[in-house]
Amino acid sequence: MRQLYYACGEGRPRIYDQGLSAFVFGTDDPRLAYVSVVLPPPAAAAQLARAALDKALVLALLGPRYSADAYAWSVEYQNCNQWLAELLAGAWGTIELDGDARAQAQGWLGAEHYQPTTFRLGWRPLAWAGTMIPWLHTDDHPAADRDALRYRVSMPASIEAFVHGLWPQAQRIEFCHDATQVVVHRGWDAIAPGCRPAPGDRVLPFD
């Protein structure tokens, strides 16, 4: 799994290739975990695979400063989901590596109607508390958004929705496990909280 991660000891983001099993089980709670997989149509998937293995493109789209709540339309900071969204632009759009690759990628995303996830804090002390966390920044967000305690950030749900809008024939598969079973769910709605299967879901009990 090729991904952006924040190297805390170095204080900088890096691209990291991780084995699938370690990626899947690297969750906060190993007793309950969810993973969703989006499968674009074959031609689009092949383009994305080539882009993900293009070292020059991958590094051109890597921002030097990390922020978990990076504004989706700024190149000041970047989070892991934003790097992925911009990689989709590198795969399915046109990026000139001798220019500002990230700005080009964001331009393509905007032209294709990408919508980042909007967070609304609702309580101003939460915004002040965020300034004490070294991997959170708000100075890249528009002043009007900061005043409204509104933050537009690239997140998995916004990327899934974007891919679904671009490629209606794309498929989504979600997996979850608890202490007793794995549930496999197909479709664009989420598995129920607590890893509870719905009619039509596949259930694989642990032996």
N, CA and C atoms as a LAMMPS dump frame, in Angstrom:
ITEM: TIMESTEP
0
ITEM: NUMBER OF ATOMS
621
ITEM: BOX BOUNDS ff ff ff
-5.0000000000000000e+02 5.0000000000000000e+02
-5.0000000000000000e+02 5.0000000000000000e+02
-5.0000000000000000e+02 5.0000000000000000e+02
ITEM: ATOMS id mol type element x y z
1 1 1 N 0.856 -1.178 0
2 1 2 C 0 0 0
3 1 3 C 0.896 1.234 0
4 2 1 N 0.823 2.022 -1.065
5 2 2 C 1.604 3.261 -1.121
6 2 3 C 0.77 4.381 -0.51
7 3 1 N 1.356 5.096 0.437
8 3 2 C 0.596 6.091 1.188
9 3 3 C 1.521 7.205 1.661
10 4 1 N 0.911 8.33 2.011
11 4 2 C 1.634 9.395 2.704
12 4 3 C 1.461 9.158 4.199
13 5 1 N 2.554 9.283 4.933
14 5 2 C 2.445 9.238 6.391
15 5 3 C 3.306 10.343 6.971
16 6 1 N 2.963 10.738 8.175
17 6 2 C 3.694 11.801 8.854
18 6 3 C 4.746 11.179 9.75
19 7 1 N 6.019 11.449 9.465
20 7 2 C 7.125 10.956 10.284
21 7 3 C 7.276 11.89 11.477
22 8 1 N 6.706 11.494 12.598
23 8 2 C 6.671 12.385 13.768
24 8 3 C 8.069 12.786 14.209
25 9 1 N 9.007 11.826 14.231
26 9 2 C 10.353 12.138 14.69
27 9 3 C 11.063 13.141 13.808
28 10 1 N 10.744 13.124 12.512
29 10 2 C 11.373 14.049 11.572
30 10 3 C 10.559 15.319 11.383
31 11 1 N 9.283 15.273 11.775
32 11 2 C 8.419 16.431 11.595
33 11 3 C 8.131 16.735 10.14
34 12 1 N 8.007 15.685 9.326
35 12 2 C 7.77 15.902 7.896
36 12 3 C 7.006 14.713 7.311
37 13 1 N 6.304 14.926 6.195
38 13 2 C 5.61 13.812 5.547
39 13 3 C 6.552 13.042 4.634
40 14 1 N 6.246 11.769 4.463
41 14 2 C 7.007 10.915 3.557
42 14 3 C 6.045 9.969 2.841
43 15 1 N 6.499 9.403 1.73
44 15 2 C 5.762 8.344 1.058
45 15 3 C 6.292 7.019 1.572
46 16 1 N 5.354 6.135 1.949
47 16 2 C 5.713 4.876 2.596
48 16 3 C 4.98 3.739 1.9
49 17 1 N 5.714 2.689 1.561
50 17 2 C 5.125 1.481 1.001
51 17 3 C 5.034 0.441 2.11
52 18 1 N 3.81 -0.005 2.372
53 18 2 C 3.547 -0.881 3.516
54 18 3 C 2.833 -2.139 3.04
55 19 1 N 3.157 -3.271 3.656
56 19 2 C 2.467 -4.511 3.339
57 19 3 C 0.984 -4.428 3.646
58 20 1 N 0.192 -5.158 2.886
59 20 2 C -1.262 -5.065 3.021
60 20 3 C -1.729 -5.47 4.413
61 21 1 N -1.187 -6.555 4.961
62 21 2 C -1.659 -7.009 6.27
63 21 3 C -1.355 -5.979 7.349
64 22 1 N -0.166 -5.39 7.308
65 22 2 C 0.176 -4.371 8.298
66 22 3 C -0.704 -3.136 8.136
67 23 1 N -1.004 -2.786 6.9
68 23 2 C -1.871 -1.635 6.648
69 23 3 C -3.267 -1.885 7.213
70 24 1 N -3.82 -3.059 6.943
71 24 2 C -5.181 -3.365 7.374
72 24 3 C -5.286 -3.416 8.891
73 25 1 N -4.273 -3.969 9.55
74 25 2 C -4.36 -4.139 11.001
75 25 3 C -3.713 -2.993 11.776
76 26 1 N -3.261 -1.962 11.073
77 26 2 C -2.698 -0.815 11.773
78 26 3 C -3.776 0.153 12.213
79 27 1 N -4.727 -0.335 12.987
80 27 2 C -5.858 0.474 13.426
81 27 3 C -5.716 0.827 14.903
82 28 1 N -6.525 1.782 15.328
83 28 2 C -6.487 2.189 16.732
84 28 3 C -6.955 1.071 17.655
85 29 1 N -7.914 0.288 17.18
86 29 2 C -8.473 -0.793 17.998
87 29 3 C -8.448 -2.086 17.183
88 30 1 N -7.504 -2.988 17.432
89 30 2 C -7.422 -4.214 16.629
90 30 3 C -8.622 -5.13 16.79
91 31 1 N -9.483 -4.854 17.761
92 31 2 C -10.667 -5.693 17.966
93 31 3 C -11.827 -5.294 17.063
94 32 1 N -11.76 -4.109 16.449
95 32 2 C -12.848 -3.63 15.592
96 32 3 C -12.252 -2.703 14.555
97 33 1 N -12.36 -3.072 13.285
98 33 2 C -11.735 -2.272 12.24
99 33 3 C -12.587 -2.308 10.976
100 34 1 N -12.473 -1.231 10.199
101 34 2 C -13.21 -1.094 8.945
102 34 3 C -12.222 -0.696 7.845
103 35 1 N -12.382 -1.288 6.68
104 35 2 C -11.592 -0.927 5.509
105 35 3 C -12.529 -0.906 4.309
106 36 1 N -12.488 0.158 3.528
107 36 2 C -13.289 0.191 2.303
108 36 3 C -12.351 0.221 1.102
109 37 1 N -12.768 -0.439 0.037
110 37 2 C -11.996 -0.543 -1.201
111 37 3 C -12.882 -0.047 -2.338
112 38 1 N -12.38 0.876 -3.139
113 38 2 C -13.103 1.367 -4.3
114 38 3 C -12.376 0.881 -5.548
115 39 1 N -13.106 0.251 -6.44
116 39 2 C -12.545 -0.331 -7.655
117 39 3 C -13.059 0.445 -8.862
118 40 1 N -12.235 1.338 -9.427
119 40 2 C -12.651 2.028 -10.654
120 40 3 C -12.741 1.032 -11.805
121 41 1 N -13.342 1.421 -12.927
122 41 2 C -13.351 0.532 -14.082
123 41 3 C -11.916 0.229 -14.537
124 42 1 N -11.704 -0.879 -15.249
125 42 2 C -10.336 -1.352 -15.525
126 42 3 C -9.404 -0.319 -16.148
127 43 1 N -9.855 0.433 -17.126
128 43 2 C -8.959 1.395 -17.773
129 43 3 C -8.52 2.481 -16.793
130 44 1 N -9.473 2.984 -15.998
131 44 2 C -9.142 4.017 -15.01
132 44 3 C -8.239 3.443 -13.921
133 45 1 N -8.488 2.202 -13.524
134 45 2 C -7.649 1.56 -12.512
135 45 3 C -6.22 1.398 -13.016
136 46 1 N -6.062 1.044 -14.286
137 46 2 C -4.716 0.894 -14.856
138 46 3 C -3.982 2.228 -14.874
139 47 1 N -4.686 3.298 -15.197
140 47 2 C -4.066 4.634 -15.174
141 47 3 C -3.619 4.992 -13.767
142 48 1 N -4.448 4.684 -12.789
143 48 2 C -4.112 4.995 -11.398
144 48 3 C -2.927 4.162 -10.925
145 49 1 N -2.883 2.902 -11.305
146 49 2 C -1.753 2.053 -10.923
147 49 3 C -0.449 2.593 -11.497
148 50 1 N -0.484 3.033 -12.749
149 50 2 C 0.734 3.599 -13.361
150 50 3 C 1.153 4.876 -12.641
151 51 1 N 0.179 5.709 -12.295
152 51 2 C 0.5 6.961 -11.599
153 51 3 C 1.1 6.685 -10.231
154 52 1 N 0.538 5.702 -9.506
155 52 2 C 1.024 5.399 -8.163
156 52 3 C 2.444 4.863 -8.179
157 53 1 N 2.869 4.282 -9.299
158 53 2 C 4.227 3.741 -9.412
159 53 3 C 5.19 4.701 -10.103
160 54 1 N 4.699 5.874 -10.481
161 54 2 C 5.527 6.876 -11.144
162 54 3 C 6.208 7.722 -10.062
163 55 1 N 7.45 7.408 -9.773
164 55 2 C 8.143 8.052 -8.649
165 55 3 C 8.202 9.568 -8.818
166 56 1 N 8.481 10.039 -10.032
167 56 2 C 8.581 11.487 -10.252
168 56 3 C 7.248 12.17 -9.959
169 57 1 N 6.151 11.577 -10.412
170 57 2 C 4.835 12.165 -10.17
171 57 3 C 4.474 12.097 -8.693
172 58 1 N 4.69 10.937 -8.08
173 58 2 C 4.357 10.751 -6.67
174 58 3 C 5.062 11.787 -5.795
175 59 1 N 6.337 12.011 -6.059
176 59 2 C 7.096 12.96 -5.234
177 59 3 C 6.776 14.401 -5.593
178 60 1 N 6.418 14.671 -6.85
179 60 2 C 6.027 16.033 -7.233
180 60 3 C 4.742 16.441 -6.536
181 61 1 N 3.9 15.465 -6.216
182 61 2 C 2.632 15.748 -5.547
183 61 3 C 2.739 15.682 -4.025
184 62 1 N 3.927 15.419 -3.5
185 62 2 C 4.133 15.372 -2.051
186 62 3 C 4.484 16.755 -1.527
187 63 1 N 3.633 17.285 -0.667
188 63 2 C 3.908 18.588 -0.073
189 63 3 C 4.937 18.476 1.037
190 64 1 N 5.725 19.512 1.283
191 64 2 C 6.772 19.439 2.307
192 64 3 C 6.271 19.636 3.731
193 65 1 N 5.027 20.147 3.9
194 65 2 C 4.507 20.44 5.241
195 65 3 C 3.18 19.701 5.434
196 66 1 N 3.086 19.021 6.573
197 66 2 C 1.909 18.189 6.862
198 66 3 C 0.956 18.914 7.809
199 67 1 N -0.325 18.718 7.562
200 67 2 C -1.353 19.152 8.505
201 67 3 C -2.524 18.196 8.367
202 68 1 N -2.95 17.602 9.459
203 68 2 C -4.048 16.639 9.399
204 68 3 C -5.337 17.279 8.908
205 69 1 N -5.494 18.585 9.157
206 69 2 C -6.702 19.279 8.712
207 69 3 C -6.399 20.24 7.564
208 70 1 N -5.49 19.859 6.677
209 70 2 C -5.09 20.721 5.573
210 70 3 C -6.295 21.15 4.732
211 71 1 N -6.311 22.427 4.374
212 71 2 C -7.362 22.953 3.488
213 71 3 C -7.195 22.316 2.116
214 72 1 N -8.268 21.748 1.587
215 72 2 C -8.178 20.955 0.362
216 72 3 C -7.779 21.764 -0.858
217 73 1 N -7.943 23.092 -0.806
218 73 2 C -7.648 23.921 -1.969
219 73 3 C -6.428 24.815 -1.75
220 74 1 N -5.502 24.346 -0.96
221 74 2 C -4.266 25.082 -0.708
222 74 3 C -3.083 24.133 -0.841
223 75 1 N -1.939 24.683 -1.26
224 75 2 C -0.71 23.886 -1.325
225 75 3 C 0.196 24.184 -0.135
226 76 1 N -0.309 24.937 0.862
227 76 2 C 0.503 25.284 2.027
228 76 3 C 0.841 24.04 2.84
229 77 1 N -0.16 23.203 3.067
230 77 2 C 0.025 21.957 3.807
231 77 3 C -0.604 20.819 2.997
232 78 1 N -0.536 19.627 3.549
233 78 2 C -1.131 18.464 2.884
234 78 3 C -1.378 17.376 3.924
235 79 1 N -2.491 16.658 3.797
236 79 2 C -2.674 15.465 4.604
237 79 3 C -2.673 14.241 3.683
238 80 1 N -2.767 13.053 4.25
239 80 2 C -2.61 11.842 3.451
240 80 3 C -3.726 11.698 2.43
241 81 1 N -4.948 12.081 2.792
242 81 2 C -6.057 11.976 1.85
243 81 3 C -5.924 12.994 0.724
244 82 1 N -5.407 14.156 1.031
245 82 2 C -5.216 15.179 0.013
246 82 3 C -4.183 14.719 -1.011
247 83 1 N -3.117 14.082 -0.541
248 83 2 C -2.133 13.538 -1.477
249 83 3 C -2.786 12.528 -2.409
250 84 1 N -3.653 11.678 -1.881
251 84 2 C -4.331 10.688 -2.71
252 84 3 C -5.248 11.366 -3.721
253 85 1 N -6.023 12.353 -3.275
254 85 2 C -6.906 13.066 -4.202
255 85 3 C -6.098 13.699 -5.331
256 86 1 N -4.965 14.284 -4.987
257 86 2 C -4.132 14.919 -6.01
258 86 3 C -3.48 13.876 -6.915
259 87 1 N -3.21 12.675 -6.368
260 87 2 C -2.697 11.601 -7.206
261 87 3 C -3.75 11.153 -8.219
262 88 1 N -5.018 11.15 -7.818
263 88 2 C -6.079 10.833 -8.783
264 88 3 C -6.056 11.817 -9.943
265 89 1 N -5.812 13.091 -9.629
266 89 2 C -5.709 14.088 -10.697
267 89 3 C -4.505 13.795 -11.591
268 90 1 N -3.41 13.355 -10.982
269 90 2 C -2.233 13.004 -11.775
270 90 3 C -2.484 11.806 -12.664
271 91 1 N -3.356 10.901 -12.217
272 91 2 C -3.662 9.708 -13.006
273 91 3 C -4.651 9.998 -14.125
274 92 1 N -5.671 10.779 -13.839
275 92 2 C -6.79 10.941 -14.768
276 92 3 C -6.82 12.307 -15.434
277 93 1 N -5.97 13.23 -15.003
278 93 2 C -5.873 14.531 -15.632
279 93 3 C -4.528 14.681 -16.326
280 94 1 N -4.127 15.906 -16.528
281 94 2 C -2.838 16.191 -17.165
282 94 3 C -2.016 17.056 -16.214
283 95 1 N -0.868 16.545 -15.784
284 95 2 C 0.011 17.252 -14.856
285 95 3 C 1.371 17.433 -15.529
286 96 1 N 1.819 18.662 -15.608
287 96 2 C 3.155 18.96 -16.135
288 96 3 C 4.117 19.031 -14.954
289 97 1 N 5.084 18.128 -14.918
290 97 2 C 5.968 18.05 -13.761
291 97 3 C 6.932 19.223 -13.668
292 98 1 N 7.105 19.993 -14.746
293 98 2 C 7.999 21.15 -14.667
294 98 3 C 7.272 22.393 -14.15
295 99 1 N 5.999 22.235 -13.788
296 99 2 C 5.243 23.325 -13.178
297 99 3 C 4.896 22.972 -11.743
298 100 1 N 3.924 23.687 -11.176
299 100 2 C 3.467 23.401 -9.82
300 100 3 C 2.465 22.254 -9.9
301 101 1 N 2.937 21.044 -9.666
302 101 2 C 2.098 19.86 -9.858
303 101 3 C 0.88 19.88 -8.95
304 102 1 N 1.046 20.287 -7.706
305 102 2 C -0.075 20.276 -6.769
306 102 3 C -1.139 21.293 -7.165
307 103 1 N -0.74 22.467 -7.585
308 103 2 C -1.713 23.472 -8.011
309 103 3 C -2.462 22.99 -9.249
310 104 1 N -1.752 22.342 -10.157
311 104 2 C -2.425 21.784 -11.339
312 104 3 C -3.423 20.704 -10.942
313 105 1 N -3.013 19.843 -10.014
314 105 2 C -3.895 18.77 -9.571
315 105 3 C -5.157 19.335 -8.93
316 106 1 N -4.997 20.357 -8.083
317 106 2 C -6.163 20.952 -7.445
318 106 3 C -7.05 21.655 -8.463
319 107 1 N -6.441 22.244 -9.494
320 107 2 C -7.232 22.855 -10.549
321 107 3 C -8.092 21.835 -11.278
322 108 1 N -7.505 20.662 -11.543
323 108 2 C -8.267 19.602 -12.215
324 108 3 C -9.382 19.091 -11.311
325 109 1 N -9.086 18.896 -10.037
326 109 2 C -10.109 18.428 -9.102
327 109 3 C -11.275 19.408 -9.033
328 110 1 N -10.961 20.699 -8.986
329 110 2 C -12.022 21.699 -8.955
330 110 3 C -12.866 21.68 -10.223
331 111 1 N -12.2 21.537 -11.376
332 111 2 C -12.927 21.494 -12.645
333 111 3 C -13.827 20.266 -12.738
334 112 1 N -13.437 19.197 -12.036
335 112 2 C -14.234 17.964 -12.045
336 112 3 C -15.197 17.893 -10.86
337 113 1 N -15.359 19.017 -10.141
338 113 2 C -16.381 19.162 -9.097
339 113 3 C -16.11 18.309 -7.856
340 114 1 N -14.838 18.149 -7.545
341 114 2 C -14.487 17.477 -6.291
342 114 3 C -14.977 18.306 -5.11
343 115 1 N -15.579 17.642 -4.129
344 115 2 C -16.093 18.316 -2.937
345 115 3 C -15.43 17.731 -1.696
346 116 1 N -14.526 18.458 -1.051
347 116 2 C -13.934 17.944 0.196
348 116 3 C -14.976 17.842 1.302
349 117 1 N -14.628 17.123 2.345
350 117 2 C -15.501 16.978 3.505
351 117 3 C -15.482 18.27 4.323
352 118 1 N -16.644 18.706 4.759
353 118 2 C -16.749 19.915 5.579
354 118 3 C -16.949 19.537 7.037
355 119 1 N -16.06 20.057 7.89
356 119 2 C -16.182 19.877 9.337
357 119 3 C -16.647 21.192 9.95
358 120 1 N -17.6 21.125 10.845
359 120 2 C -18.092 22.307 11.559
360 120 3 C -17.888 22.062 13.055
361 121 1 N -17.026 22.839 13.677
362 121 2 C -16.686 22.588 15.07
363 121 3 C -17.819 22.931 16.024
364 122 1 N -18.429 24.093 15.841
365 122 2 C -19.561 24.456 16.68
366 122 3 C -19.198 25.014 18.046
367 123 1 N -17.918 24.966 18.396
368 123 2 C -17.5 25.462 19.724
369 123 3 C -16.094 26.019 19.583
370 124 1 N -15.937 27.322 19.743
371 124 2 C -14.671 27.98 19.43
372 124 3 C -13.489 27.477 20.251
373 125 1 N -13.645 27.111 21.524
374 125 2 C -12.474 26.593 22.254
375 125 3 C -11.819 25.376 21.598
376 126 1 N -12.585 24.593 20.825
377 126 2 C -11.97 23.473 20.121
378 126 3 C -10.95 23.968 19.103
379 127 1 N -11.249 25.058 18.431
380 127 2 C -10.305 25.629 17.466
381 127 3 C -9.05 26.121 18.184
382 128 1 N -9.205 26.725 19.334
383 128 2 C -8.031 27.183 20.096
384 128 3 C -7.206 25.998 20.572
385 129 1 N -7.868 24.94 21.007
386 129 2 C -7.135 23.76 21.482
387 129 3 C -6.307 23.144 20.353
388 130 1 N -6.822 23.229 19.132
389 130 2 C -6.099 22.66 17.994
390 130 3 C -4.756 23.3 17.75
391 131 1 N -4.591 24.553 18.169
392 131 2 C -3.322 25.237 17.95
393 131 3 C -2.203 24.638 18.801
394 132 1 N -2.552 23.829 19.788
395 132 2 C -1.544 23.21 20.647
396 132 3 C -1.029 21.881 20.084
397 133 1 N -1.631 21.404 18.994
398 133 2 C -1.256 20.12 18.398
399 133 3 C -0.351 20.397 17.207
400 134 1 N 0.863 19.85 17.177
401 134 2 C 1.832 20.248 16.148
402 134 3 C 1.467 19.845 14.731
403 135 1 N 0.573 18.863 14.543
404 135 2 C 0.231 18.461 13.176
405 135 3 C -1.152 18.974 12.753
406 136 1 N -1.664 19.984 13.459
407 136 2 C -2.881 20.678 13.059
408 136 3 C -2.56 22.138 12.798
409 137 1 N -3.085 22.671 11.7
410 137 2 C -2.875 24.078 11.35
411 137 3 C -4.165 24.605 10.722
412 138 1 N -4.417 25.864 10.907
413 138 2 C -5.612 26.451 10.306
414 138 3 C -5.299 27.67 9.446
415 139 1 N -4.036 28.107 9.403
416 139 2 C -3.732 29.337 8.685
417 139 3 C -3.882 29.21 7.18
418 140 1 N -4.011 27.977 6.654
419 140 2 C -4.224 27.806 5.217
420 140 3 C -5.698 27.9 4.84
421 141 1 N -6.606 27.837 5.816
422 141 2 C -8.039 27.908 5.528
423 141 3 C -8.459 29.36 5.336
424 142 1 N -9.435 29.636 4.477
425 142 2 C -9.901 31.02 4.283
426 142 3 C -10.398 31.626 5.591
427 143 1 N -10.203 32.91 5.723
428 143 2 C -10.603 33.591 6.954
429 143 3 C -12.092 33.41 7.232
430 144 1 N -12.913 33.434 6.185
431 144 2 C -14.359 33.277 6.388
432 144 3 C -14.68 31.899 6.949
433 145 1 N -13.95 30.878 6.507
434 145 2 C -14.17 29.533 7.035
435 145 3 C -13.735 29.453 8.496
436 146 1 N -12.584 30.05 8.81
437 146 2 C -12.105 30.016 10.2
438 146 3 C -13.08 30.725 11.12
439 147 1 N -13.605 31.863 10.67
440 147 2 C -14.555 32.604 11.494
441 147 3 C -15.833 31.801 11.738
442 148 1 N -16.204 30.999 10.75
443 148 2 C -17.416 30.188 10.867
444 148 3 C -17.147 28.83 11.494
445 149 1 N -15.888 28.59 11.916
446 149 2 C -15.493 27.287 12.476
447 149 3 C -15.81 26.159 11.488
448 150 1 N -15.511 26.443 10.214
449 150 2 C -15.783 25.5 9.127
450 150 3 C -14.455 25.153 8.456
451 151 1 N -14.208 23.857 8.268
452 151 2 C -12.944 23.416 7.685
453 151 3 C -13.232 22.404 6.584
454 152 1 N -12.727 22.678 5.396
455 152 2 C -12.944 21.803 4.239
456 152 3 C -11.663 21.009 3.996
457 153 1 N -11.767 19.701 4.213
458 153 2 C -10.599 18.827 4.288
459 153 3 C -10.849 17.582 3.434
460 154 1 N -9.828 17.103 2.751
461 154 2 C -9.95 15.845 2.012
462 154 3 C -9.995 14.681 2.997
463 155 1 N -11.008 13.854 2.837
464 155 2 C -11.212 12.691 3.699
465 155 3 C -11.612 11.497 2.836
466 156 1 N -11.534 10.27 3.37
467 156 2 C -11.909 9.104 2.561
468 156 3 C -13.304 9.205 1.954
469 157 1 N -14.282 9.684 2.706
470 157 2 C -15.653 9.744 2.188
471 157 3 C -15.745 10.675 0.982
472 158 1 N -15.034 11.802 1.027
473 158 2 C -15.102 12.731 -0.103
474 158 3 C -14.41 12.157 -1.33
475 159 1 N -13.331 11.394 -1.122
476 159 2 C -12.645 10.772 -2.248
477 159 3 C -13.52 9.673 -2.852
478 160 1 N -14.157 8.864 -2.004
479 160 2 C -15.051 7.825 -2.51
480 160 3 C -16.185 8.439 -3.336
481 161 1 N -16.79 9.493 -2.815
482 161 2 C -17.89 10.136 -3.531
483 161 3 C -17.421 10.702 -4.869
484 162 1 N -16.214 11.243 -4.895
485 162 2 C -15.675 11.809 -6.13
486 162 3 C -15.466 10.722 -7.18
487 163 1 N -14.859 9.612 -6.778
488 163 2 C -14.628 8.518 -7.717
489 163 3 C -15.961 7.962 -8.219
490 164 1 N -16.931 7.831 -7.337
491 164 2 C -18.246 7.344 -7.737
492 164 3 C -18.901 8.286 -8.736
493 165 1 N -18.73 9.601 -8.534
494 165 2 C -19.292 10.563 -9.476
495 165 3 C -18.611 10.513 -10.832
496 166 1 N -17.291 10.341 -10.821
497 166 2 C -16.563 10.249 -12.087
498 166 3 C -16.872 8.962 -12.831
499 167 1 N -16.922 7.879 -12.084
500 167 2 C -17.078 6.549 -12.664
501 167 3 C -18.271 5.866 -11.983
502 168 1 N -19.497 6.123 -12.427
503 168 2 C -20.671 5.514 -11.782
504 168 3 C -20.624 3.992 -11.749
505 169 1 N -19.857 3.399 -12.667
506 169 2 C -19.757 1.939 -12.686
507 169 3 C -18.722 1.403 -11.705
508 170 1 N -18.018 2.282 -10.994
509 170 2 C -17.052 1.834 -9.989
510 170 3 C -17.756 1.024 -8.901
511 171 1 N -17.013 0.14 -8.285
512 171 2 C -17.565 -0.697 -7.219
513 171 3 C -16.914 -0.338 -5.885
514 172 1 N -17.674 -0.496 -4.831
515 172 2 C -17.16 -0.27 -3.485
516 172 3 C -17.424 -1.508 -2.641
517 173 1 N -16.382 -1.968 -1.952
518 173 2 C -16.487 -3.106 -1.049
519 173 3 C -15.961 -2.667 0.306
520 174 1 N -16.734 -2.899 1.341
521 174 2 C -16.292 -2.548 2.691
522 174 3 C -16.17 -3.822 3.526
523 175 1 N -15.092 -3.89 4.271
524 175 2 C -14.831 -5.012 5.165
525 175 3 C -14.777 -4.482 6.597
526 176 1 N -15.277 -5.27 7.52
527 176 2 C -15.057 -4.96 8.929
528 176 3 C -14.877 -6.269 9.679
529 177 1 N -14.252 -6.163 10.824
530 177 2 C -14.153 -7.339 11.686
531 177 3 C -14.302 -6.911 13.128
532 178 1 N -14.877 -7.814 13.925
533 178 2 C -14.865 -7.664 15.371
534 178 3 C -14.137 -8.871 15.937
535 179 1 N -14.423 -9.251 17.132
536 179 2 C -13.695 -10.365 17.739
537 179 3 C -14.161 -11.727 17.244
538 180 1 N -15.281 -11.772 16.513
539 180 2 C -15.846 -13.07 16.146
540 180 3 C -16.007 -13.294 14.653
541 181 1 N -16.002 -12.23 13.847
542 181 2 C -16.339 -12.42 12.443
543 181 3 C -15.821 -11.288 11.571
544 182 1 N -15.819 -11.572 10.266
545 182 2 C -15.563 -10.562 9.24
546 182 3 C -16.85 -10.373 8.455
547 183 1 N -17.207 -9.141 8.195
548 183 2 C -18.381 -8.828 7.388
549 183 3 C -17.908 -8.174 6.09
550 184 1 N -18.432 -8.656 4.968
551 184 2 C -18.106 -8.117 3.651
552 184 3 C -19.376 -7.506 3.07
553 185 1 N -19.314 -6.218 2.789
554 185 2 C -20.488 -5.472 2.32
555 185 3 C -20.163 -4.81 0.986
556 186 1 N -21.037 -4.965 0.012
557 186 2 C -20.867 -4.335 -1.299
558 186 3 C -21.9 -3.236 -1.458
559 187 1 N -21.445 -2.072 -1.908
560 187 2 C -22.351 -0.953 -2.114
561 187 3 C -21.765 0.331 -1.577
562 188 1 N -22.44 1.445 -1.846
563 188 2 C -21.905 2.756 -1.498
564 188 3 C -22.404 3.263 -0.156
565 189 1 N -23.241 2.47 0.525
566 189 2 C -23.61 2.806 1.888
567 189 3 C -22.661 2.086 2.84
568 190 1 N -22.535 2.591 4.044
569 190 2 C -21.568 2.061 4.995
570 190 3 C -22.146 0.884 5.78
571 191 1 N -21.258 0.014 6.243
572 191 2 C -21.65 -1.039 7.17
573 191 3 C -22.165 -0.389 8.459
574 192 1 N -23.128 -1.042 9.088
575 192 2 C -23.696 -0.509 10.327
576 192 3 C -22.638 -0.442 11.422
577 193 1 N -22.724 0.539 12.32
578 193 2 C -21.784 0.608 13.443
579 193 3 C -21.78 -0.694 14.236
580 194 1 N -20.606 -1.035 14.751
581 194 2 C -20.479 -2.267 15.505
582 194 3 C -20.252 -3.487 14.651
583 195 1 N -20.014 -3.257 13.336
584 195 2 C -19.743 -4.358 12.408
585 195 3 C -20.917 -5.34 12.359
586 196 1 N -22.122 -4.783 12.284
587 196 2 C -23.32 -5.62 12.231
588 196 3 C -23.711 -5.859 10.776
589 197 1 N -23.846 -7.097 10.342
590 197 2 C -24.182 -7.375 8.941
591 197 3 C -25.626 -7.013 8.626
592 198 1 N -25.823 -6.603 7.364
593 198 2 C -27.157 -6.332 6.856
594 198 3 C -27.541 -7.457 5.89
595 199 1 N -28.825 -7.569 5.533
596 199 2 C -29.21 -8.58 4.549
597 199 3 C -28.378 -8.449 3.273
598 200 1 N -27.856 -9.546 2.803
599 200 2 C -27.029 -9.548 1.606
600 200 3 C -25.538 -9.476 1.877
601 201 1 N -25.142 -9.123 3.098
602 201 2 C -23.719 -9.084 3.438
603 201 3 C -23.194 -10.512 3.623
604 202 1 N -21.927 -10.68 3.338
605 202 2 C -21.276 -11.976 3.57
606 202 3 C -20.626 -11.962 4.942
607 203 1 N -20.833 -13.001 5.704
608 203 2 C -20.281 -13.093 7.047
609 203 3 C -19.334 -14.284 7.09
610 204 1 N -18.094 -14.014 7.528
611 204 2 C -17.077 -15.05 7.646
612 204 3 C -16.706 -15.197 9.123
613 205 1 N -17.207 -16.196 9.787
614 205 2 C -16.898 -16.338 11.227
615 205 3 C -15.456 -16.791 11.438
616 206 1 N -14.866 -16.303 12.504
617 206 2 C -13.551 -16.791 12.898
618 206 3 C -13.704 -18.196 13.477
619 207 1 N -12.755 -19.058 13.171
620 207 2 C -12.772 -20.409 13.738
621 207 3 C -12.343 -20.366 15.196
